[in-house]
Amino acid sequence: QVQLVESGGGLVQPGGSLRLSCAASGFTVDYYAIGWFRQAPGKEREGVSCISNFDDSTYYADSVKGRFTISRDNAKNTVYLQMNSLKPEDTGVYYCATLNPHALGAIATSFSSQYDYDYWGQGTQVTVSS
């Protein structure tokens, strides 16, 4: 049974950092491309980042480029999202999910579409506020 569990969220001041974890069970994290999404109240779910299982390529939304870093630890079966220089607009519930293998060929564009993902975690809250 495929399961994803996010952790590491919390309250942080603007300019601060957090590292989110996405622990996988029921599969190995190098089997799927794994993406991170976020959803702010009243807004649609937004693709943040993705790491390919094919060649470890990484993809980022323009809003987080240069501040967020996605990585994978196969030994711990976990994907991480390191978030630096956090801004209030980064506030939201953060989810990780597995990319449908059929979308892997167009990952540069598909990574940000929630409809190309199959399995989702329950989310972790990130609040950036002073």
Secondary structure as UniProt FT lines:
FT   STRAND          3..7
FT   STRAND          10..12
FT   TURN            14..15
FT   STRAND          18..25
FT   TURN            29..31
FT   STRAND          34..39
FT   TURN            41..42
FT   STRAND          46..51
FT   TURN            53..55
FT   STRAND          58..60
FT   TURN            62..67
FT   STRAND          68..73
FT   TURN            74..77
FT   STRAND          78..83
FT   HELIX           88..90
FT   STRAND          92..99
FT   HELIX           101..106
FT   HELIX           107..110
FT   TURN            111..112
FT   HELIX           114..116
FT   STRAND          117..120
FT   STRAND          124..128
//
